[in-house]
Amino acid sequence: MGKPMYNFGKNVNLKAKQQKQMDKDSKRRIAKQSKANIKSCTPNEDSATAE
């Protein structure tokens, strides 16, 4: 006997939910990195113009 297909839609929904969560995490990580880059670049530019 084979596996019943009644949970096929559930698996698709679960994979979509996981993919959405991974996308959110990657966007959050990218935003965090760009924010850190902006903070680290700003003092260097200020000190260069002050000299």
C-alpha positions as CSV (number, residue, x, y, z in Angstrom):
1,M,0.0,0.0,0.0
2,G,1.2,3.5,-0.9
3,K,1.2,6.7,1.1
4,P,-2.1,8.6,1.1
5,M,-2.0,11.9,-0.7
6,Y,-4.4,13.7,1.6
7,N,-1.5,15.7,3.2
8,F,0.0,16.9,-0.1
9,G,-1.5,20.4,0.3
10,K,-0.1,20.5,3.9
11,N,3.4,19.8,2.7
12,V,3.2,22.5,0.1
13,N,2.0,25.0,2.6
14,L,4.7,24.0,5.1
15,K,7.4,24.4,2.4
16,A,6.0,27.8,1.4
17,K,6.0,28.9,5.1
18,Q,9.6,27.8,5.6
19,Q,10.7,29.6,2.4
20,K,9.0,32.8,3.5
21,Q,10.7,32.5,6.9
22,M,14.1,32.0,5.2
23,D,13.5,35.1,3.0
24,K,12.6,37.2,6.0
25,D,15.8,36.1,7.8
26,S,18.0,36.9,4.8
27,K,16.4,40.3,4.4
28,R,16.9,41.0,8.1
29,R,20.6,39.9,7.9
30,I,21.2,42.1,4.8
31,A,19.6,45.1,6.5
32,K,21.7,44.5,9.6
33,Q,24.9,44.3,7.5
34,S,24.1,47.4,5.5
35,K,23.2,49.3,8.7
36,A,26.6,48.2,10.2
37,N,28.4,49.3,7.0
38,I,26.8,52.7,7.2
39,K,27.8,53.2,10.8
40,S,31.3,52.1,10.2
41,C,31.7,54.3,7.1
42,T,30.3,57.5,8.6
43,P,33.1,58.2,11.2
44,N,35.8,57.5,8.7
45,E,34.4,60.1,6.3
46,D,34.1,62.7,9.1
47,S,37.6,62.2,10.3
48,A,38.9,62.5,6.8
49,T,37.2,65.9,6.3
50,A,38.3,67.2,9.7
51,E,42.0,66.7,8.9
